[in-house]
C-alpha cells in the first residue's frame, strides 16, 4: 500500500481541507451540490488516493447529527443508491432482474442508514414497493416530493 | 487499475478486463492442448510392447503412472481455472472480473509450469522405453535413474500443485534451473545409451531412433551438442523482440501472438513475470548456462508486460525480514460460511479464496477501532455491514441471491471501504 491511504493520518482534517479547497464550508454543502453522485464518486473527487466513500458518509452523518438534519441525509442517500442501482429510473415491470436492482438499492440504502433511522427507512422501502412510483422515477435530490412524503423531516 | 487506487476504475477498465479474459482462455486452451498430447503419449507408452509395459515385471509402469498423476492435477487446475473464468464472465464490475481472473492466475501458472516439466518427464520415459526395448542398458541402471529423476522433479511438482500463490511463484522461478539439471541428465543418459549401443554394435539403428526421439523432445533446443541440426550452440546469442515474436538469433522462440497473450495476462496481474520468463527461457533452451537464475533482457521482459506497476501489483505480500505479514481478512465473513456455501461459494470459489491483506491501521478502522471517532451511531464494522446489506437485499429480492449478485454487492462495498480488489487465499485454521 502507498504511504497515502484513506485510513492513515488524520482523515477528518484531510476531508475538511479538501472540502474547503473546493469552496464549500461543509461536507454536506459539497455533497448536496452533487446530489446524485455515489459516495465513492464523492470520495474520488475529494481525494482519489486518500479518501474513502465510507469516510465521506461518516462525515455527512456527523454533520447531519449536529444540524439535526439526519432525515434529510437519509433521503439524500436513497437518491444516491437509486441512481447507482437503477440508472434508468424505477422499472416499469418488476421482473427478476429489476426486482434485484430495486432490492439492492433499498438494501444498500438501509445498511448505510444510521441506526436511529433504520426502522423508518425500512417502512419507507415497504411503502415504495407497495405503491410503486411511476416508471422512470429518479429523484433528483432530498427535496423530491415523493421522498418527502415517505420520509418527512421530523427534527426541525 | 493499480494497487494504490483500488476503487478507481479507469475509463478503459472494461476493455482491459475483456482482453485479459480472452488471453486467459487462450492460455488455458494452450496448456490443455499440451496436456492432451502428453496424455495420449503416456497411453501409448503403457500400451507399447516391448518396452516399459513388459520389462522387469512392469516395474517401470509406475513412472508412467507418476506422469499420469501429474497430468491429472494439471487438468484439475485447468478445469478450476476455466470455471473461475466462467464465473468472472458473469460479473459486471470490471475490477471484480479482473480480481476473479487474478484469483485463478496461480492455477493457470501452476498448470503452465507443471506441463513444461511433464513434457520433460515424458522425454525421459521415451528414452527409457527405447533403451528397454532394445536392451541397451541394464534394467536396474535405468530404474535407479528414473527413481533419482523423479525425486529431483517431485519437490517442484508438489509446490506447483500446492495452490499457495507464493509457493507456486517460487517454484515457477526454479523451473528453468531444474529443466537445466534435467537436460544434463538427459544428455548423460543419452550418451550412456549410445555407448552401450556401440558395444552391442547397434549404433546405426539407434542413431535414427534417437534422432526421431530428440526432434520431438521438449529439450531439443537445450541439446545443441547432441543434435547438430538444431543449429549452433545458443551461447552468446542474444534474445530479441521482433515483429514475429521473441527471437533467439534467427530462431523464433515464441510467437508474437503468444507474447501478446502473455503481455495481457501479466499486465492484468494474472500471471507473474518470473513464470512467463521461465516459460520463454525453457522454450529457448537457455536453461543450462550460468544464466539459469538470470533474467531475460529488459526489452523482452517489457514485451511480456513487465513494468514497475506490475511488479508492485504482484508483490504477494512477502514482508521484509523480521516484518510481520499484514493479517489476512475474509471479505465474506467466515462465521457465515454456510450461508455463502448455499449460494455457490464452494470449491475454487470458497470464501477462503476471497481474503485481502490489510495493513493494521486499515484493518482496525474497518472493525470499528482505529480512528473511527465519529462512529458512535453507525457501527462501521465490515462483517456486520456486509452481512446486513446482503441479508437486506436478499429479503427484499424475495429469493436467494446468486453468486454473481453477491460478488456485485461485495465489489461495491469494497470500493466504498477502499479495500484493494486483490484476493489471496486464507492461510490458517
Interface residues (C-beta under 8 A of the other chain):
Chain A: X1 X2 X4 X5 X6 X7 X8 X10 X11 X12 X39 X40 X43 X44 X48 X49 X52 X53 X54 X57 X58 X59 X61 X62 X65 X84 X96 X99 X100 X102 X103 X104 X106 X107 X108 X110 X111 X114 X115 X116 X125 X129
Chain B: X3 X4 X5 X7 X8 X359 X361 X362 X365 X370 X371 X372 X373 X374 X375 X377 X378 X379 X380 X385 X388 X389 X390 X391 X392 X393 X394 X395 X396 X397 X398 X399 X401 X405 X408 X409 X412 X415 X416 X417 X418 X420
